Amino acid sequence: MIQPRALPRLLGSLLLVAAAGICAIGAGPAPAQSVSTPRPLGQIVPAPASVRPGGAPYTLTPFTRIRVDDDSREARQIGTYLARILRPSTGYALPVTGDHAPGGIRLRLSTHDRALGDEGYRLQSSPAGLTLTARKPAGLFHAVQTLRQLLPAAVERDSRERGPWQIAGGTITDAPRYAYRGAMLDVSRHFFTVDQVKLYIDQLALYKINKLHLHLSDDQGWRIAIDSWPRLATYGGSTQVGGGRGGYYTKAQYKEILRHAASRYLEVVPEIDMPGHTNAALASYAELNCSGIAPPLYTGMDVGFSSLCVPKAVTYDFVDDVVRELAALTPGKYLHIGGDEAHSTSHADYVAFMDKVQPIVAKYGKTVVGWHQLTGATPAKGALAQYWGLDDTSDEEKAQVARAAQNGTGLILSPADRIYLDMKYNKDTPLGLDWAGFVEVRRAYDWDPAAYLPGAPASAVAGVEAPLWSETISTSDHIEFMAFPRVVGVAELGWSPASTHDWEAYRVRLAAQGPRLAALGIDFYRSPQVPWPAG
């Protein structure tokens, strides 16, 4: 269950925005909706694929039970997760049971409903009961997130709140547009604790994000214990940008993050950035340098000055050990090998390095992900290239990525001037950088991944990912302010059908998320582009 760090009572009476497309879309705040009126089924984020409203609402009562009608351990865990969210605010016992009596909230897995895919679900609401159906547990978990959003925002508080707790009548049938819907957290420039990462996971899960990309190494810090090269963490992880104390995850702590992510149906994608962005490793082991001399630890913000020594055999012993240990820890499919801003590595060395490193990743059972510069070499079969260029990146560079996509390389789209969450909203934003320009909420939302990269087949797009680099980010409040609400729009780009994509409708649905974010204690940016409810 999400454990908010602070639950401010910003709203004396809960203010909900009217249904998308009905309320005014001017600059002023959206009109309030009566707390006794259920939220319209379609007024959630991400927008669902299909909504069929109709009939009277379902109402939670002190007698409501959560029924899990199969033998799935995961389904029961999801039912328990739901109960833990609802109990504090409603005050209801909400027992999780396996009985088949009618009524209550029913969670069911139906392997025969193939149209729902691996992550889709169906939510059916009527006065007689509320049924959540999915083919697989991930879909059932996503259905719970929809259920949360359909209840009043006060349901997220950890104190007893006033109802009624109603779900509008009708049916939602929903499944994601893309299988890869990610967010990246840079724990190398500034280190974040296990609890801070777990909190971010909880927040992302509400919006059906399913990948957490952890940037575990960079010039400023190495953040994962590697038994065969222990100084990487103990020395290379001892500092961060600005000279703070840094930190690293033990293997047990990394596994704790993985377990928590798995319980929220997020797959962790670990990244070891190479051959550049490697000063922390080079400082830890002199033999990784072509000169044999270790540089000092680095606490600045410049990029492009470091490189592993491509000709040395020990470099590949190092890579093999790191990949082997990290792959053994990580149950997910992907391992990210970086590859960006290798300005101190010649092109020939870069190609040679990638030709040797990608087979190592495959040897340990993982699929390569790399920043889009990987397409300047030869991406391995099945690899994903993560595009982080700008709208005005050179046609030549875009064409290189598009050719790789035409030849079978999948794409994760992370255009920096669209969805880099560390970019300032405007010139007055106290955190973040602006090298890619200012990125307001509309700019982050108002683009189509399928049509973004000229020449790249729409079928090559695996999904989207919103990176949050941490040069200026050092606390959970910082993460929240820079990520929210932009990451909510990225989640919709990844999940919702292209046909639902409309800024004017989205900004109204996003505005309705304001009270929920506040109830969760999320310190979000109140963009003037969004008609947030007054209060």
N, C-alpha and C positions, 0 to 999 in steps of 0.2 A: 504494500500500500504506500502511496505517496505520503511522506512525512514532511509537511511544510515546516520551514524554519520559523516562519512568522505568519500569523493569520490575521492581518489587519481588518478591522471592522470599518471598511471604507464606505459601506452602503447600509444606511439605516433600514431602508426598505429596498428589496431586490428590484433592480431595474433591468428589464429584458427588452431587447430590440424586437420590433415586429417582423413578420416574415419577410424574407428577401424578395425584393421586387414590389412590396406593398408600401413600405414606409418611404418617406422622403429621402432623397439622396443628396441633399444640399450640404453646405459646410457645417450646419449646426448639428447638435447632438440628436441621435435617433430618438424617436418617441418611446416613452416607457410602455411596458406591457404589464398588465395586471399579474400579480404573482399567482392568482388562481387560474390563469389561462395557461394551459400547457404550451411549451415551445413547439412551433410547427416542426414536423418531422424533418424537413429539408434544411432547417436552419442550424446546421452544424458545419464544422470544418474538420477534414476535407469534405467537400460536397459529395453526397452519395450518388451512386450510378443511377438508381431508380427509387422513386418515392411514390407511394400510392396512399395518400391520406384517406381516412374515412372512419366514421364511427366514434363512439365515446372513448375517453382515455382510460388507461389503466392507472390505478392508484395504489401506491405502497401504503400499507397499514401496519399496525403493531403485530398483526397476525401473518404477515407475508413470510413465506418460506422460499429459499433458493433451492430449486430441485435440479439435481444432476442425474439424468435418467440413463446413464450408461456406466460401464466399469472403468472409464478412463481416469487414471490418476491425474492427468493434466487438466481435464475438465473440472474435476473436483477442486484442484488448486485454483483454477480461475474463479470458480464459485466462491471460494474462501477469500480470494483477493477482492472480489466485488463486495462481499459482506463487510470486509474490513474498511472499505471506502465509505459504505453507506451507514454503518452503525453509529459513528460518533455524531453525525449531524442529524440523523432521523431519531436517534434514541431507540430504534427498534432492534430486537434480538436477531432477526434474520437468520435463523438456523439453516445450515447447508445440509440437505438431506438427499437420500437416494430413493425416496418413495415416489410413486407414480400417481399420487393424488392430483386432481385438477387444480388449476389456479396457481398463484404465486409467480415467481420468475423461474422459467424453465431454461436450462442450458442443455443443448443436445448436439451430439456429433452425428452427422448423417453422411456416411461415405458414399452414398449413392447419388448425392446432389453434386454432380461433377461441374455444373455451371458455376459453382461458387469458387472453384479453384483451391489453391493452397491457403489463401488469406481472405477470401470472401466470406460473407455471412448474410443471413436474413434475420431481420427483427420484425416480429409481429406483435402488435399491441391492441388489446381490446379490454373491456371491463372484466372479462373472464380470466385474463392472465397475460403474461408477457413471455414470449418464447424467442430465444436466441438460438439460431441453427447455423452450423458450419460443417464443412467437410473435415477440417483439421483444427487442432487447438489454436493455432495462430489466428484463424478467422474468428473463433469464439472470443478470443482476447480482444480483437479489434471491435467486435460487436459490443463488448462491455464498455469500450471507450465511447462508442456512439450513445449507449445508454446513459453514461455519465453526462454527456453533453446535452441530452434531452431533458434531464432533470434541472431544476433551478440551480444556479451557481452556488448557492449556499450549501449544497450537498457536499462541496469540497472542504468545508470547514471541519475542524476537529472538536467543535463545541456543539451542543444541542441547539438546533435551529428550528424555526417554525415552518411547517409545510404550507399547503399540501404538496405531496411528492407525486406528481403525475407525469405520465408519458402519453403524448397524443396518440389517438387511435390511427391504425393503418399499418402499412408494411414498407420497410426499407429492404431493398435487395442491392448488395454492394460488393464490389471487388476492385482491386487496384489496377490502375493503368500500367504502372511499371513495377517490376519485381524488386528493383533497387531504389530505396528511398532513404537517403542517408544524411547524417550530420557528422562533421568531423570536429574533434576537440584536440587542440594542440596543447599537450601537457609538457612539451619540451622547453618552449620559451619561458613559460611559467608553469610550475608544477601544481597539479591539483590532487587533493587527497582522494582516497577511495570513496569516502562519503560524498564528496563534491561531485565526483563522476556519477555515482549512483543517483544523486538528486537530479542531475541533468538527464539521465536515462529515464527516470520517472516522468519528467516533464515532456520529453520527446514522445514517449509512448502514448500520451493522451491524443496525439495527432497522427498516430499510425506510422511514425518513422520506424523503419525496421533494420537499419544499419547504423552502428556507431564506429566510425573510423577514428582510431586513436593514433595520433602522431607521436610516436614513442621515442624518437631520437632526432637530434638536430645539433647545430653548432653549440648551442647554449646548454644542452643537457641530455643525458642518456637516462631513460626512465624505467627500464625493465632489467631485472637481475638475470644475468647469463652466467651459469656456473663455470663454464669453460673459460670465460674472460671476465673475472669478477670485478676488475677495476673499472669496467665500463660503467657500472652502477655506482660503486662506492666512491670513485673519484670523478668520473665523467658526469655523474648525476648530482654532484655536490653543489652546483650553483645554478643560476638562471639569469634572465635578462635583468640588468641592474645590480647584479651581485648578491641576490638573496641566497638563502641556504639550499634551495633546490629540493631534491628528494627523488626517490624512485620506488617502484613497486616490487616487493618481493614476489616470488612466484605464487605464494599463497594469496597475497593481496590481489594479484592479477586474476587469479582464479575466482576470487570473490567478486570482482567486477564482472567477469564472464558469467558467473552464476546469476547475478542480479539481472544482467542484460537478458539472459536466456529466459528468466522468469517474466520479463516484459516483452518477449518475442523480438528482441533486437539481436542481430548477429554482430559480434565485434570483429572489425577488420583492423589488425595491427599493422602499423607502418614502421619500417626501418628505412630511413631516407638515405640513399647512396647513389652514386659515388660521392656526390657533393653533400653539403649540409652535415658534415661528419667531423667537425672539429672536436666534439666531446670524445669521440672514439680515438681520434688521432692524438689527443692530449693524454689519453689513458694508456696508450700502447705505442711506444716509439717505433716499433717495427712495422707499423701500418703506414708510416711515412716513407716516401722515396729516399729522403735524406737520412732516415734512421734517427731523427731528432724530433722529440715530441714538442709541439707548440704549447703555449700556455692555455689554460682554460679561457673561454670567451664569454663575455656577458653583454656584448653590444647587440645591435640589430642589423648590421650589414649582412649581405648574403653573397654567395658565389665565390668565396675565397678558399674553400677547403676541398680536398679531394683525397679519396683513398688512392693508394699507389697501384695503378692498374697492372703494371708488368710483374709485380711481386707475387710469388706463389702463396705467401702467407696471407695475402688479402683474401684469397678464395677459401683458405682454411678458416679464416675468420668468418666470412659470409656463411660457409657451410655450417659452422657451429651455431651461429646466431639463428639462422633459419631453422635448423634442426630443433633447437630448444624451443623456439617460439612456436613452431608448427606443432610440436608435441603438446604444448599448453593450450593451443587454440583449436576448438572443435569446428569453427566455421570454415567455409570454403576458400576464403581469400587471404592472401598475404600481400601487402602493399610494399613495393620496393623503391618508392620515391622516384628519383631520376630527374627532378627539376633543378634548374638554376645551377647546373654543373659547369659553371663558367671557367673553372680552373682545370677542367678535364678536356683534352683535345677531342675532336669529333671521332677520330679513329679509335682512341682509347675508350670513349664512351660506348661505341658500338661493340668493341671487344669485350668490355665489362658486361654489358647486357647480354651478349651472346653466351657468356659463361655463367651468369647469375640466374637467369631465367630457368635453365634446366635444374639448378639446385632447388629452386622453389617447387618445381614439378616433382623432383625426386622425393620430397617430403609430403607429397599429396595435396599441395595447395595450388590455387589458380593465381596467376600474377595479376596484380593491379599496379599501374604506374601512372605518374603524371603524364600529360600528353606528349612531353618531350620523348617518351619511350618510342613514339612513332617515327622518330629520327633514326632509330635502330630498326631491328626486325622484331616486332612483338611476337611472343610465343603464341601458338595456337590456343584460342580460347581466352587470351588475355583481355583485360579491360584497360582502356586509356582514359584517364580522368582529365577532361579539358578544363583549363582554368584561364583561358585567354579572355580577351575583352571583345566588345562589339567591334572595335577598330583594330584588332590584331591583324597583322599583315595577311593579305590574301594567300601568300605563299605558305605561311604557317598553317592557316586553316585548311588549305588544300592538302597539305601533308597528312593532317589528321583525317580528313575526309577520305583520302586514298586508303589509309589503313582500315577505316570503317568499311569501305567498299570491298576490301580483301578479307573481311571477317573479324576484325578487331571490334569488340564492343566498346561503347562509349558511356561514361558517366559524365554528365554535364554539370560543371561548377563554375560558370563564367564569373570572373572576379568582380566585374562591374555590375553584376546582377545579384549574386547570392553569396559573396564573401561576407560573412557576418561581422568581420572585424573592420569593414569599411564604415566610416562615419555616415550618419544619416544626413547631416548637413554641416555647415562650417562651424556651428556652435556645439556640436556633439563633443562632450568632454573626453571620451575614450575613442580608441580606434585610430586607423590610418586613413589616408585619402589618395594613395597613389593610383588607385583604380577609379577614383572619382567618388562622389557622394551617392549613397544608395538608400533612397527612401523606400517606404513600404510598397508603393505602387511599382517602382522599378524592379523590385525583387520578385514581384508576382506577375507582372504583365509581359510575359513572353512565353513562347511555345517550345518546349524541348525538342519536339519532333521536327520542327522547321528551323531550329536555331543555327545549325552549322551547315553552310552551303555545300552541297555535294555529298553530304553524309546521308545514307539511307535511314529513313525513320526507323526501320527494323533493327538498326545497329544500336539504337539508344537503349541502354539497359536501365537508365533512370537518372536521377538527380541527387546531388549531395551539396549541403551547405557547410562549407568549412568555416571554423572559427579559430583564427590564428591568435596567439596570446601575447604578442609583444607588449601590448598595453593592458592586457586582461589578467587580473591576478586574484579575483574573488568570485564567489558564486553570484553576488549581485551584479558584477561586471558581465559575467556570462549571460545572465538573464536579460539585462538591459540591451545588450547588443544582439542577442538571438531573438528575443521576442519583441514585436510580433512577426519579424521577417521569416523565421523558420516555420511559422504556421503556414505562410503562403507557399513555401517550398514543399511542405508536406502535401498541400493541395495539388501542386503541379505534379507531384509524383503519384498521387493516388487517384485523383478525380478524372473522369472522362474529359477529353478536350472540349466536348460540346457544352460542358458546364462552365467553361472558363470565361468569366466576365468580371471586369474590375468593379463596376458599379454594384453588382449583386454581391460580390465577394466582400467589399468593404463594409457592407451592412452586416453580413454574417460574422465578419471579423470583429466588428464593434460589439456584437453580442458576447464575444469571448472576453471582453474587458473585465466584467464582474467576476468571471471564473478565474482568470489569471490573478486578479486581486485576492480572491478567496484562497487561492493556493499560495499566496505570499510571493508571487513572481513579480519582480521589479521591472515591468516592461516599459518600453518607450511609447508614450501616448502621441502617436503621429497625428499632426493636424490634418492629414489626408483621410483620416478615419473618423466617422461620426460617433465617437464613444458616448455611451449614456452619461448624463450628468450625474454627479453625486460624489 
